[in-house]
Structure formats: structure tokens, C-alpha cells
Amino acid sequence: MNEKVLSLNDLTMSYSGKTVLNGINLDVYRGQIIGYIGPNGAGKSTTLKIILGLIEGYGGTVEILGKNIASNNDSYKQKIGYVPENAEIYDTLTAAEYLTFIGELYGLERQKAEDKALRLLQQFDMEEVFHARISSFSKGMRQKVLIISSLLHNPDIIFLDEPLSGLDANSVMVIKDMLEDLANQGKTIFYSSHIMDVVEKISNRIVLLVNGKIAADGSFDELKAQSHEGSLEGIFNQLTGFDVHKVTAENIVSIVTEDGPHE
């Protein structure tokens, strides 16, 4: 039996009387790449923030690496990495300063953090901006810094919320292969995204959240067999009841082109 690294038991969460999570039960095992998907407002980011200890007031229990995160023992945070969807990053610091600072927060010695950060940036062809201020970086460069910051301390579980935002095609391929290699090394990846083809390709298990509940849980092949759809996008649309996308697209194009081409 694989080692369980994350367990959500009857997880619930409400904001101002509105239920966001409605009884999530999920066990995640070492070496899995979980594609955690769902429509906007389904509760994906809320789940992640609860797991990471960023939100309190939830119902149910969350265990990471065998420890209940409500026990006021934050030691588990040293074993997780996180790339948020919308990250605040210290623009006035250089990449070297920022990554060294993050590495030290996770318990690395300063020199080790700096050396490791430089070697990782070199893999993304960014060594020449190691001492440049992050304020001068493009969105893709910032995203690479964030991804590196989540990996510096060699975490056991990596939480990624739209991690490919702003990345070029080559970097996307590198990240996808890297995640697969990390999983083969026994790391667990918890991956949330709206980009269905990427989730389909990299995940060995897909969890679909709809209205705060798990609507589907299995490998892509298992979900495909159950729904008789040929793509994850098709499965997603079927299970979420969203089947008007083609009509909506046609309506938009019709409105855009109704005046005819410019003379």
C-alpha cells in the first residue's frame, strides 16, 4: 500500500452563510500527480488555502504527512512547496535576494540556498538576471522564480495553482517533464489548473470539484470510460453541465462580425 501523505475528511467551509466546500473526502498518496479541477467558484483555491494553513474556520479534518494541521504544529510546512495563482513577490529584491530569503525561511543555510537558486535559474537560462531586480522581470520570468522558490527546500508535497501562467512553450515542456520526474522520485504533486489538456497529460489521477463536492475521481482513462468522452474538456463539460460553449462562441463571433469587414 502506498504511503498516504494527505487526507481530507468531511472538509466543509462557508463564507457569509454560502457553502463553498460541502464535505470533501480525499486521500492522496506518495508519488501521485493529482489534477484538481473544477469551474470557477467550485472551491479549488479554498481547498488549497485550508490545506496550506492559510484559512481557518473550516469543518472536518486535514492531515498532512500523518499530522492534523489544526494541532498548531507548523513543522509540516517545511515539507511542502506552493506556487499560488496570484502571488505577491518582493519586486524590489533581486532574484538572488528573494530566493535566498525563501530558502532561509525553509531552513536552508544562506550559501546553500544561494548556490542552489543560481543552479536552478541556470536551467531556465536566467543566470544573467540573478542579481537583477524582480521589478524588471516579465511575467514568465517571475513565474519561474516562483516555481524555483517552491522547490528550493526539496519538499515532499508540492501544491501548484495555475503554475504555467505566462510561461513559454519550451518552459511548459520542461515543467511537465520535471513534475513527472519528481513524482517518480516519490514527491506528491497537487496541481490545480483550468488548462485541461495539460492536466490530462501530466496527471495520473484527476479530481473534479463541482459545487463544493467531488463529482469525479480517477485516472483520465477511468473518467473517459465512465463518461464516454474523448477528452478531459469533454468530461469536464459533461459533468459540470456546461454544454453551451459552442453556441456562446458562435454568438460572440456573430456580434463581433455583424458590421462586416472594414472597407
TAZI-V341440 format. One record per backbone hydrogen bond with DSSP energy under -1.0 kcal/mol. NH is the residue of the N-H (numbers start at 1). CO is the residue of the C=O. E is the energy in kcal/mol with one decimal. If there is no record, write none. Layout:
# TAZI-V341440
nh=NH co=CO e=E
nh=NH co=CO e=E
This chain:
# TAZI-V341440
nh=5 co=28 e=-2.6
nh=6 co=28 e=-1.7
nh=7 co=63 e=-2.4
nh=8 co=26 e=-3.2
nh=9 co=61 e=-2.6
nh=11 co=24 e=-2.3
nh=12 co=59 e=-2.0
nh=13 co=21 e=-1.8
nh=15 co=18 e=-2.6
nh=18 co=15 e=-2.7
nh=20 co=13 e=-3.2
nh=21 co=13 e=-1.9
nh=22 co=212 e=-3.1
nh=23 co=11 e=-1.6
nh=24 co=11 e=-2.0
nh=26 co=8 e=-2.2
nh=28 co=6 e=-3.1
nh=30 co=3 e=-2.8
nh=32 co=29 e=-1.8
nh=34 co=189 e=-3.2
nh=35 co=205 e=-3.0
nh=36 co=191 e=-3.6
nh=37 co=207 e=-2.5
nh=42 co=39 e=-1.9
nh=47 co=43 e=-2.3
nh=48 co=44 e=-2.1
nh=49 co=45 e=-2.6
nh=50 co=46 e=-2.2
nh=51 co=47 e=-2.5
nh=52 co=48 e=-2.2
nh=53 co=50 e=-1.6
nh=54 co=49 e=-2.9
nh=59 co=12 e=-2.8
nh=61 co=9 e=-1.9
nh=63 co=7 e=-2.5
nh=64 co=67 e=-2.6
nh=65 co=5 e=-2.8
nh=67 co=64 e=-1.8
nh=69 co=62 e=-2.4
nh=71 co=68 e=-1.8
nh=77 co=74 e=-1.8
nh=78 co=75 e=-1.4
nh=79 co=76 e=-1.8
nh=80 co=77 e=-1.0
nh=81 co=157 e=-2.4
nh=83 co=159 e=-2.6
nh=91 co=89 e=-1.3
nh=93 co=90 e=-1.5
nh=95 co=132 e=-1.5
nh=96 co=130 e=-2.5
nh=98 co=94 e=-2.9
nh=99 co=95 e=-2.6
nh=100 co=96 e=-2.0
nh=101 co=97 e=-2.2
nh=102 co=98 e=-2.5
nh=103 co=99 e=-2.5
nh=104 co=100 e=-2.3
nh=105 co=101 e=-2.0
nh=106 co=102 e=-1.5
nh=107 co=104 e=-1.7
nh=108 co=103 e=-2.6
nh=113 co=109 e=-2.8
nh=114 co=110 e=-2.5
nh=115 co=111 e=-2.6
nh=116 co=112 e=-2.5
nh=117 co=113 e=-2.4
nh=118 co=114 e=-2.2
nh=119 co=115 e=-2.2
nh=120 co=116 e=-2.2
nh=121 co=117 e=-2.5
nh=122 co=118 e=-2.2
nh=123 co=119 e=-1.0
nh=124 co=121 e=-1.0
nh=125 co=122 e=-1.8
nh=126 co=121 e=-2.3
nh=129 co=126 e=-1.6
nh=130 co=127 e=-1.4
nh=132 co=129 e=-1.7
nh=134 co=93 e=-2.8
nh=135 co=91 e=-1.9
nh=136 co=133 e=-1.8
nh=137 co=134 e=-2.1
nh=142 co=138 e=-2.4
nh=143 co=139 e=-2.2
nh=144 co=140 e=-1.9
nh=145 co=141 e=-1.9
nh=146 co=142 e=-2.4
nh=147 co=143 e=-2.5
nh=148 co=144 e=-2.5
nh=149 co=145 e=-2.5
nh=150 co=146 e=-1.4
nh=151 co=148 e=-1.2
nh=152 co=148 e=-1.6
nh=154 co=151 e=-2.4
nh=156 co=79 e=-2.1
nh=157 co=79 e=-1.9
nh=158 co=188 e=-2.8
nh=159 co=81 e=-3.2
nh=160 co=190 e=-3.0
nh=161 co=83 e=-2.8
nh=162 co=192 e=-3.5
nh=165 co=162 e=-1.1
nh=167 co=164 e=-2.0
nh=172 co=168 e=-2.2
nh=173 co=169 e=-1.9
nh=174 co=170 e=-2.0
nh=175 co=171 e=-2.8
nh=176 co=172 e=-2.5
nh=177 co=173 e=-2.2
nh=178 co=174 e=-2.6
nh=179 co=175 e=-2.6
nh=180 co=176 e=-1.7
nh=181 co=177 e=-2.4
nh=182 co=178 e=-2.7
nh=183 co=179 e=-2.3
nh=184 co=180 e=-2.0
nh=185 co=181 e=-1.1
nh=186 co=183 e=-1.8
nh=187 co=182 e=-2.5
nh=188 co=156 e=-2.5
nh=189 co=32 e=-2.7
nh=190 co=158 e=-3.0
nh=191 co=34 e=-3.5
nh=192 co=160 e=-3.3
nh=196 co=194 e=-1.3
nh=199 co=195 e=-2.0
nh=200 co=196 e=-2.8
nh=201 co=197 e=-1.7
nh=202 co=198 e=-2.5
nh=203 co=199 e=-2.1
nh=204 co=33 e=-1.4
nh=205 co=33 e=-1.5
nh=206 co=218 e=-3.2
nh=207 co=35 e=-3.0
nh=208 co=216 e=-2.6
nh=209 co=37 e=-3.1
nh=210 co=213 e=-3.0
nh=212 co=42 e=-1.1
nh=213 co=210 e=-1.6
nh=215 co=208 e=-3.0
nh=216 co=208 e=-1.2
nh=218 co=206 e=-2.0
nh=223 co=219 e=-2.5
nh=224 co=220 e=-2.6
nh=225 co=221 e=-2.2
nh=226 co=222 e=-1.9
nh=227 co=223 e=-2.1
nh=228 co=224 e=-2.2
nh=235 co=231 e=-2.3
nh=236 co=232 e=-3.1
nh=237 co=233 e=-2.6
nh=238 co=234 e=-2.2
nh=239 co=235 e=-2.8
nh=240 co=236 e=-2.1
nh=242 co=237 e=-1.1
nh=243 co=241 e=-1.1
nh=248 co=244 e=-2.8
nh=249 co=245 e=-2.5
nh=250 co=246 e=-2.4
nh=251 co=247 e=-2.5
nh=252 co=248 e=-2.3
nh=253 co=249 e=-2.4
nh=254 co=250 e=-2.4
nh=255 co=251 e=-2.2
nh=256 co=252 e=-2.6
nh=257 co=253 e=-2.2
nh=260 co=257 e=-1.7
